[in-house]
Amino acid sequence: MPDPFADKIPAYMERIEQCLERALPGADIRPDRLHQAMRYAVLGGGKRVRPLMLYASGECLRVPPDQLDAAATAIELIHAFSLVHDDLPAMDDDELRRGLPTVHKKFDEATAILAADALQPVAFQTLAESQTISGNQRVLLVRRIAAACGSLGMTGGQCIDLASEGRNLSEEDLEIMFAMKTGALIHASVMSVCDLCDDISAEQHSAMENFGRAIGLASMPNTRRAPARFASTARIPVPLPRSATTSPGRTRASIMAPRAFMRASSWSIHL
């Protein structure tokens, strides 16, 4: 029986930290202040939910971790750049993140903007330069991750969020906003593994697609703009379709890795 994914989370956490460290320019390379801000934004801690979800999905489809590293790194860099922008005075105007000064408070607003801008190309450079995946796989990943963070994904969702300030959104509008703002990149974390699996069946692909969208939407946090009925806290079980387990060699135990990840990470989903 495979080891529970929960037991592997510390090793995967260390793995992604090493990948991020390698991807980022050194703090002493000019322009050093910009590179220091980039490293501060990325290496200052975090749950690494998206890379962990990607590695968990990789276990489901038996994709080796060294083939997952580039996508995991790129997605986390994209996520980090979005947080720097979210914290800016023109956006959410936050002074703290994870108990530490936000990038624009630690450095300055202009440096924070430039640091976030620079993280995005590093993400795609990481994909383009990966030596562990094929050229076609690199193209598939670039296309998927670019779509997830663009105007029809994460960035568009943030735009809707800002435009909805002071309004009560309907349940449908909330789902659309969070499916774009947060869910798109989580969905890409799951589906990137499908791009790296050469022998995935249509049924398995559909199962992972459904799971990726469900887990992305289940990540909706509590929000001051949500209707009153969303104010309660609940742990949401996200069932994995049985069709994901039909291929020989992909056992029920291995396909449960994303669920084990959620339990081990103590995810409480706030609606």
N, C-alpha and C positions, 0 to 999 in steps of 0.2 A: 504494500500500500504506500503511495507517495507520501512524503512528509507534508504536514499541514502547511499551507502557505504562510500562516501566522508565524511559524518558526523561521521563515526565510526573510521576513520583513527587515530585521536589522541588517542582514547582509545586502539586501537590495538597496536599503537606505545608504549604506556606505558606498555601494557601487555607483549610485547616481551622483553622490557628492563628488566622487573622484572624476566622474565624467564631466561634471559641470566645471570643476577646477581646471581640467585640461582644456576645456573649450574656451575659457575666458582668457583674455590677455593678462599678463602679469601686472601687478600693481605698480611696478617701477618702470614700465614701458611708457614712453611718451605717446599721447598726452596722459600723464600719470594720474591727474585728478579725475579725468573721465573714466579711466580704467578702474580706479579705486571705487568710484561711485557704482560702476557696473558690478563689481565684485561684492560690494556692500549690499546691493539690491538682491543678488542671487544667492550668496553664500551666508546670509544672515539667519539661517534657520528656515523652518517651514515643514509642513506635513508631507510634502512631496506626493500628494494624492494622485496626481496625474501619471507620473512615472511609475508609481506602485501599481496603479490600475493597469498600465500597459504591461508591466512585467507579469502581473497576475494573469492577464489575458494571454500572454505568451506561454505561460504554463498550460493553459487550456488547450492550446493548439500546438504544443511541443515545438515552439520556435526558440532556438538557443538564445540566451541573454546577450551574447556579443552581437547578434543581429538586431537586437532591440535597443541597444545603447544610444544610437544616433537619434532615433525617434523620441526616446524618453528624454534625452538632453534637449532636443529642439523644442519639444512641447513645454518643458519646464522653463526654458528661457523665454518663450512667448508668454507664458503665464506671469513670469517675473516682470517682464516689460509692461504688461497690462496693469499690474499692481502699482508700479511706479506712477503711471499715468493716472490711475484711479485716485491716488492719494493727493494729487496736485490741487492747489487752491481752486482752479477752474472746474474741478470735478467734484470729488467727495470732500476735499479740504481736510484731510486727516494728518495729525501730527505724530501719531504713533502707529507702528505696525509690529506685532509680536513683542510689544513692550519696549521697543527701541524707536528712536526718532526715524521718521520716514526719510526717504532719500533727499527730498527737497529741503528738509529741516537739517539734516546732517551735513549737506553740502550747500546747495542753493537751488533755486527753481530752474534756472537755465541749465545747470549741470544735470539735474534730474531728468529734464526733458531729453537732453542729448544722450544720457546714459540709457534711457528706455529706447530711444530711437536706435541706438547702436546694438542693443541686445537682439532685436529682431533679425538683422542680417547675420549675426553670429549663429542664430538658430538655423537659418537656411544654409549657411556655409558648412555647418556641422553635418547636415544631411548630404550636401553635395560632395563633401570630401570623404564620406564614410567608405572604408575599404572592405567592410564585412557584408555589404549588400550589393546587389547588382545595379547597373545603371537604370534599368526599367523600374526597379523597386525605389530607387532614389526619386525618380520622376513621380511615381505614385504618391510617395510620402510628401513631397513638396506640394503637390496639387491638393492633397487632402488637408494638410495642416494650414496652408495658405487660405483655403476656403473657410476653415474653422475659425480663423482669427480675423477674417475680413468683414466687409459691410453686411454680409448675410450671416455672420456668426458673432463672435465675441465683440467686435467693435460696434456692429450694428445694435447688439443688445445693450451695450453701454449707452449708446445714443438714445435708445428708447427709454432706458432707465432715467437718464438726465431729463428728458422731455416730460416724464411722468411725475416730476417733483411736485408734491402737494396734491396729487390726485389719488383717488381710490381706483385701482385697476380691477377689472373683472378677473375671474379665475382664468378665463381663456387668455386674456392679455398678459397676465402674470406668467402663465406657462410659456407663451411665445417669447416673452422677454428673457426668462431664465434659460429656456432652451437655447437661445442665442448667446446670451451673455456668459453663462457658466457651462451649460450643457454641451455646447458645440465642441469645446476643447476636450472635455471628458469623453464625449462620443468619439472624437478623433483618437484619443488614447487607446480605446478599445479597437477601433477599426484599423488603425495603423498596423496592428498585428496581422490582420487579415491580408493586408497588402504584402506582408512578408511571408505568407504561408502559401507555398506553390500548389499544394494539393488540397486546398480547402474546397469543400463541396458547396453547392448553392444553398443547401439546407443549413449547413453550419454557418455560412456567411449571413444568412437571414437571421439565425438565432443570435449571433453576435451583434448584428445591427440592432435588433430589438432590445437586447440587453444594454447596449451602449446608449441608446436613446432613453431607456428607462432609468438607468443609473444617473445619466446627466440631468434629467428632470427631477429625480429624487434628491439632487443636491441643492434644491431651492432653499435658501436660508430664510429665516424670519425677516420681515421687512416692514418698515413703518408705513409703507404704502399699501400693504396687503389688506384685504378685507378682514373683518374681525374674526371670521371663521378660520383664518389661517394662523391665528395667534397661538394655538396650542402646540405643544411639542410632542412628537411621536417618533418612534423608531419604525421606519418603513421597510418591510421585507420586500426585496426585489427578486422575484422568481426568475431563474434562468430557464429558458425553454428547453424541454427535453430533447428537441431535435438537435441541439448542439452536441449531444453525446453519442450520436449514431455511428460515428466512424470508428473502425477498429483501431485500438491503441489509444483512443482518447476516452478515458474512463470517466465515470461519474465523479470520482474523487478529484481528478485533475481539472475537470470543467467547473468544479465548485470553487476554484481559487479566488475569483472575484468576491464571492460571498465571504470566504474566510478572511479576505483582506478587509472587508467592511467591518466584520466582527472584531478582528484584531486591532483595527485602528480606532475602535470605539466610536464609530460614526453614529451620531444622533442626528437624524434628518429633521430639520425644523421647517414646518410648513405654516 
